[in-house]
Amino acid sequence: MILGHKARAALIGALLAAGLLAAAAQEPAQAQAATYASEEGTLEVATLYQGLENPWALAFLPEGQGMLITERPGRLRLWTQENGLSPAIEGVPRVFAQGQGGLLDVALPPDFARSRRVYLSYAEGSPRNPGEGPAGTAVGYGTLSKDMRRLEDFKVIFRQEPKLSSGVHFGSRLVFDGGGHLFVALGENNQRPTAQDLSKLQGKIVRLLPDGGVPKDNPFVDREGAVPAIWSYGHRNQQGAALNPWSGKLWTHEHGPRGGDEINIPQAGKNYGWPLATHGINYSGLPIPEAKGEAVEGTEPPHYVWEKSPGVSGMAFYDAQRFAPWRHSLFIGSLVDRNLIRLELDGDRVTHEERMLKEIGARIRDVRVGPDGYVYVLTDERDGRLLKVGLQP
């Protein structure tokens, strides 16, 4: 019997709920290749795995050991070419898996080969019951066991306070810089005014030490009433962040409301406007109540803005040697328009935008550049896919 897409997704959901899919997932998937046109030549897209439940992020392990993949309901998986998808890795904290919440980003620190630490961001509910709201974003790390089956001694190093989310706008992405710091890009929990309130952690980028400590040179360390971990503020819902390999600067992007998705290059202590400055309106069609215009004195304008929101998610700079036409590009996933965005860069300036993978019609949640120079994509579906994207010779 051949199942349609919806029927297959329903079956996979039932198997996941019953805990029966993990054993079946041990068999490696055969890559299914398809080709599509693009501005720089023919795209070759291989489906490495299908059957992930709303995957959110991936991180490459060193020395060809595969990749770690998060699934929003709360599972961390290992995928390898040889063995396919592993059962859920043990030791992951309980998550608030409601609405947009759940297990979110995964990142490896620069010293992973020595420390074997794996960092996770996730939505966390109340202290007594992490699965119940109100919720906020939390970050922690555990040590990946040698057999890669467990995260040992998981430690929470950051909690977004106060917890204000009923299930939306958690962010969040994790980025290590070259100076021993961890950036966490956060959403404002759909509580707009909090993005301007330095006593709260909604709508902020925070800058931490790897153990969760606060760097002494953070911009608000000595300001009374401000949370010292804050790096920048006035953000809405940040679902993409990456370190620019040519400048060493952090880039982030965030959802606008109805219109006004934007890219920023966040600087220490700067205000990025939300909700005072925005290119968008409410989903109802009415203006944002707090908005004073697209440009407001004392706030930073976006580095790049989409007047019509593509629903941006995931971000990866392309600095590999394999595909020369993509050098100095920035790849971004699109949830609403269901495509892969490629921005050509001249220094920091965006000079051209290309939309790719429209044919697959999937919400693209994460995009990363692999050590082999291919672009890897996760689709945000109940029957989510891991895709490998390259250019034909």
N, C-alpha and C positions, 0 to 999 in steps of 0.2 A: 504494500500500500504506500502511495506517495502522498505525503502530507503537504498542505499548503503552508505558507509562512505563518499565518495566525495559529493554525492547528499545531504546527511544530513548536511555536513559542509556548503555547499552552501546555503541551506535553513536557517540554523542558522545565517549565515552571513547576509542574507537578512533581517531576523527578527531583528537582532541587529541594522542594519543600519536604519530600520524603527522605532526603539524604541518599538517593540512589544514583545520582548522576556522577558522583566523584569517581566511583570505580570504573564506570564506562568511559570517563574522560581520560583514563590512563592511556588509551590508544591514541597515538599521534594522528592528527588530521593531515590528509593529503592536501597540499596547497592547490587551490583552484585559481587559475590565472585568467584574467580578462584584460582587454586593451581598450583604451579610450583616447580620444584626441586631446591634445593640450597645445598651448602656444609654443612650447619648446620641443615638441616632438610627441611621439606616441607613448602614453602612459601604460605601464604594465603593472597590474594590480593583482596580487595573490592573496587569497583568503587563507590565512594560516590557521585560524580556528574560528568556529562559529558555535555559539551556545553559551557565551558569557552572559551573566545576568546584570544588565546595566553597568558595564565596566566604566571606571572613572579615570584611572591613571595607570601608567606603566613606568617602570624603571629598569634599565639594563644592568644586569650583574656583570662583573668583570670577567675577562678570560673566557668569553663565549659560554658562560654558564646559564644563559637564558635570560628571562625577564620576570620581574614581579608585577602582578596585575591586581588592582583592587576592584572588587565588585561592591556596588553601593549598599546592598543589604548587609554587608559586614564581613565579607570573605576576602582574604589575601591569598593569591594563587601564584604558583611557579609554572611558567610555560617554557618548555625547551623543544627544539626541533626534533630531538630524538624521542621524547616521551610524551609530548603534548602537554595537556593541562593537568596539574597535580590536584589532589584533594585540598581542601582548605587548610592553610597553614595554621597551626594551633598558636594560642597566646595572643591573639588580636583582641583588643578591648571591645566590650559591648558598645554598640553604636546606637544612636537615635535614628532609626531607619524609617523616617516618615517624611513625606513631601520630597523636598530636594536633599534631605539629610541622609546620612549614612557614612560609610567608609569612603574617604575622598582621596587625597593625594598620597603618593609614596615617593620618598627620595632617599638616596644613599649619600652619606657624607664623603668628603674627599678622602678620609682615612678608612673607608670601609674595609679595605683589604686587611687592615690590622684589627679594627674594632668590631667589624661585622654588624654594626648598628644599622637598623632600618627605621627610618622616621615615617610616621603616619600622621595625617590630619584627618579629623573625623568630626561628625556632629555628635555631641554628648548632651544628654538630658540632665535630670536632677541628680544630686549626689546620692540620694537613697535609691533611685531607680534610673540609671542612665538611658533606658529606653523610653522614658516618659519626659515630656516637656514641662516648662519651657526649656529650650536648648541653646547651645552655643558651640562654637568651634573649639576643639581641643587638639593638642599636638603632643606626641610622645614618641619614644623609641624603645625597641627591644633588640636583643642580640639574636641574629639568625643562626640557628644551630647548624653544625657541620653537615648534617644530612638534609638541611633545608626544609625540615618539617615543622619547626617551631620557632616562634619568637619568644625568647627567654627573658624573664625579669623586665617586663614592659614597665616603663616609667613615664608618667605624664609630666611634661615640662612646661606646658602653657595651657591656660584656659581663658577663653573669651568671657569677660565679665562686664556687666551682669549678663545672665542668660536671658535672651529676649525673643528668641525665634520660635514661632509656632510650626516651622517646617520649611522656611525659605531663607535664601540669601546668606549662606554660610561662607561663601568663597569656595574653596581656598586652595592656594598653591604654596608649595615649599621650595625655596631656592637657597642653595649655599653659594656664597660669594668666594672670592679668592683670598679674603682676609680673615677667615675663621668665623664668619657670622652666618646665621640662618635668618632669612626673611620669610615672613608668613603674611600672605595677602588675604585679607578678611572681608566678608560681606557685612552689611549693616542690618541684617536680620529683618529687612523691610521696615525698620524704624528710622525714618529719614533723619530727623534732627540729631540722632546720636552720632552721625558721621562727623558732625562739627564739634562734638563734645569731647574734649581731651581727657575727661575723667572716665570715659567709657572706651571699650575696645571694639565697638562696632564701626565698620567703615574705615578701617585703618590698615596700614602696613606696619607690622612690628619687626624689630630687629633684635635678635637674641644671640647669645652664645650657645654653642651646641648643647650645653647642659641646662639651658633655659635661663641662665643668668642674663643680666642686662649690661651691655657694653657701656663703659663709662663715658664714651663720646656720643651717645645717643642724644638727639637734639632737645629732648624735654626732661632730661635727667634732673635738672635743677629747678624746673618750673613747678611751683606749688599748685596742687590740684590736678596735675597732669600725670597720666600713667607713663612711667619712664621708659617702658618698652617701645613706645610709639615712635615710628620713623616718619610717616606722613599720614595725612588724614583727608577727609572729604571724599572718600571713595564710596561706590555703591555696592556692586556685587562682583568681586574680582575672581575670575575663573581661569585666568592665564597669567603666567609669570615665567620669565627666563632671563638668564644672564647673557648680555650681548658679548659674544666672544671677541669682538674687535675693540670695544670700548671698555669692557669690564663693568658696565653699568646695568643695573636692574631695569628691565622693562616689564610692565604689567598691562593687562587690559581688563575692562569691566563692562558689564551690561549697563546700558542706559535703561530708562523705562520704555516707553513707546518711542523709539528713536534715540540716537545719541550714544550708541556703543562707542567706546574710545580706548585708545592706547595712551599710556603715560610713561614717562621716564622719571619715576619718583625721586625727588631730592629731599634731603634731610630737613624736616620741619615745615615742609610746604603743604599748602592747603589746595586740594584738587577739586574743590568746588561743590560737590554734591551735598545737599540738594539746592544750594543757592544758585549755582551755575550749571545749566544743562542744555543740551540740544534736543531733549526729548520732552514728551508730555505724558500724562497718566494714561494707563491702558483704557480708561473710560473715555478718553478724548479731551478731558479737561486739563488745564495747566497744573503743574506741580505747585501746591500751595505756597511752599517756601521759595520758589524760584524767582530770581530777580533778572534773569536774562541768560543769554549764552555765554557772555563774558562779564565777570563781576570783579571789581577792584579787590585786590588782596587774595585772589585765587589764581591758580595756574591753569592756563588753557590746555586742552588735550593736545598731545603731540600729533594725533591722527584721530579723525572722528568719522563715523558712519551716520549720516542723517537717518537712514533706514536701518534698523538694527538687524544684523545677521545672526545675533545670538552667539557671541564669540565664546569659545572655550578651548583651552589648550594653546600652547605657544612653543615654537621651536625655531631657533636660528639655524640656517643651513651653512655650515662652514666645512663641509666634507669635500674630498677630491673626486668622488665617484662621478657626480653629475655636474659638469662645469656650468651648464646653463642655469642651475639653481644656486650657484655661489652668491653670497650676499643677499639671500632671500630670508624672509620671515614667514613661516607657515603657521596658520591659525585655523582651528576648527570652527565650524558654524553649526549651531543647533537648530536655528529657525530656518535658514535658507538651505540647510542640508547639503553643504559642500565643503571643500577644503580651500581656504584662501591662501594665496601666495602673494606676498608683498615684496617687490624689488626695492632694494635700499641703495642709496648713494650716501655713504656715511650714515647719519641718523635719518636722513630724509627719505620718505617713501616716494618713489618715482612712478610706480605702476602697480596695479592690482589685477590679479588673475583669479578666476574661480574654477576649481577643478573638482572632479568626482561628482558632478551633479547627477550623473547617470545612475549612481547607486542609490540615491534618494534616502540617505540615512543621516540621522543626527550624529555629527562628529564631535565626540567629547574630548579626546586627547590626541595630541600629535607630538611625536618625538623623532629625533634623528638618531638612527642606530649607529653603532661603531663601524658597521659595514657601509655606511653612507646612504642607506635606503631610509625612506620616511615611513614610520610606523604609525598607524591610526587605529583608534578604538571607536566603535560606533555605539552610541548610547541607546540600546534596545534591550528588551527582555531576552532577545535571542542575539545578543551583541557579537560583533565580529572583531577580530584582530587582523588588520590588513597591512601588507607590505607593498609600498609604492615606489616605483622607479621609472626611469626612462629607458626605452628600448635603444640598443646601440644604433 
